[in-house]
């Protein structure tokens, strides 16, 4: 089934693209979540009419993400954690901890957008990637200190 994407869908396509997906995926996931509409002639004509509006919306979201990325790049987040000998942490600092620290700084970033290769298990400075948009990523400095 061919569908027109109304929003970016990971590993499928970007907003406004016409993609071919299985019928069940379209009927059970994409269309009920309002991520896509069926690509029939009426919807294609309507899409052509709204293409500029969708492009402007995507550009606005991308610009807002870039502005947030610039602010995040200048930010250093300090996280206090219990540490033992040799600066090893009792547990680890995860993306959820970093997301909570960013909320305290005034940034509402979803923990799923924070990309850590592996949980942080030692005291120190770390550079953490935050994926704000498909085209925009920021690096946040995370400073883990003993409690």
C-alpha positions in Angstrom: 0.0 0.0 0.0 1.3 3.4 -0.9 1.1 6.1 1.8 2.0 9.7 2.2 4.0 10.4 5.4 2.7 13.2 7.5 5.6 13.1 9.9 9.2 11.7 9.9 9.2 7.9 10.6 12.5 6.4 11.6 13.8 3.9 9.0 10.9 4.6 6.7 11.1 8.1 5.4 10.7 11.8 5.9 7.6 14.0 6.1 5.9 14.3 2.7 7.4 11.3 1.0 5.2 8.7 -0.7 6.4 5.3 0.4 5.3 1.7 -0.2 4.5 -0.3 3.0 2.7 -3.5 3.9 -1.1 -3.1 4.2 -1.0 -4.2 7.9 1.7 -1.7 8.9 -0.3 1.1 7.2 -3.7 0.1 8.6 -2.6 -0.9 12.1 0.2 1.6 12.9 0.8 4.5 10.5 -2.8 5.6 9.8 -4.2 5.2 13.3 -1.3 7.2 14.8 -1.8 9.9 12.1 1.7 9.4 10.8 0.5 8.8 7.2 -2.5 8.8 4.9 -3.3 6.5 2.1 -1.9 7.8 -1.2 -5.0 7.9 -3.3 -5.7 10.6 -6.0 -7.6 12.9 -3.7 -5.0 12.7 -0.9 -2.2 13.3 -3.4 -3.9 16.4 -4.8 -4.5 17.6 -1.2 -0.9 16.9 -0.4 0.4 18.9 -3.4 -1.7 21.7 -2.1 -0.3 21.5 1.4 3.3 20.7 0.4 4.6 24.2 1.0 2.9 24.3 4.4 4.6 21.0 5.3 7.9 22.2 4.0 7.6 25.4 6.1 6.7 23.4 9.2 9.7 21.1 8.7 12.0 24.1 8.2 10.7 25.7 11.4 11.2 22.5 13.4 14.7 22.1 12.0 15.6 25.8 12.8 14.2 25.4 16.4 16.3 22.3 16.8 19.4 24.1 15.6 18.8 26.9 18.0 18.4 24.4 20.9 21.5 22.5 19.7 23.6 25.8 19.9 22.4 26.3 23.4 23.1 22.7 24.4 26.6 22.8 22.9 27.5 25.6 25.3 26.0 23.8 28.3 27.9 21.7 30.9 25.6 19.5 33.0 26.9 18.3 36.4 25.5 15.1 37.8 26.3 14.0 41.4 26.5 10.3 41.9 27.7 8.0 44.7 31.2 6.9 44.1 33.5 4.4 45.8 37.3 3.8 45.5 39.1 4.7 42.3 36.2 6.9 41.3 33.9 4.0 40.3 30.2 4.8 40.7 27.8 2.7 42.6 25.6 2.1 39.6 25.8 4.2 36.5 24.7 7.4 34.9 22.1 6.7 32.2 20.3 8.7 29.6 17.4 9.2 32.1 19.8 10.8 34.6 21.1 13.2 31.9 17.5 14.0 30.7 16.6 14.9 34.3 19.7 17.1 34.6 18.7 18.8 31.3 15.2 19.4 32.6 16.7 21.1 35.6 18.6 23.4 33.2 15.4 24.3 31.3 15.7 21.9 28.4 12.9 19.4 27.9 14.7 16.6 26.1 13.3 13.1 25.8 15.7 10.4 27.1 15.3 8.5 23.9 17.1 11.3 22.0 20.2 11.1 24.3 22.7 8.7 22.7 25.2 7.0 25.1 27.3 4.2 23.8 27.4 2.6 27.2 26.3 3.7 30.7 28.8 6.0 32.5 30.4 4.2 35.3 33.2 6.5 36.4 33.6 10.0 37.7 34.8 12.4 35.0 33.9 14.5 32.0 32.0 13.0 29.1 30.7 14.2 25.7 27.2 13.0 25.1 25.3 13.2 21.8 21.8 14.5 21.8 19.8 13.8 18.5 17.3 16.7 18.4 16.2 16.2 14.8 17.0 13.8 11.9 19.5 16.5 10.6 20.5 18.1 13.9 22.6 16.7 16.7 24.2 18.5 19.7 27.0 17.5 22.0 26.4 18.1 25.7 29.3 18.0 28.2 28.4 15.9 31.2 30.5 16.3 34.3 30.0 13.4 36.8 31.2 14.3 40.3 31.2 12.2 43.5 28.4 12.9 46.0 
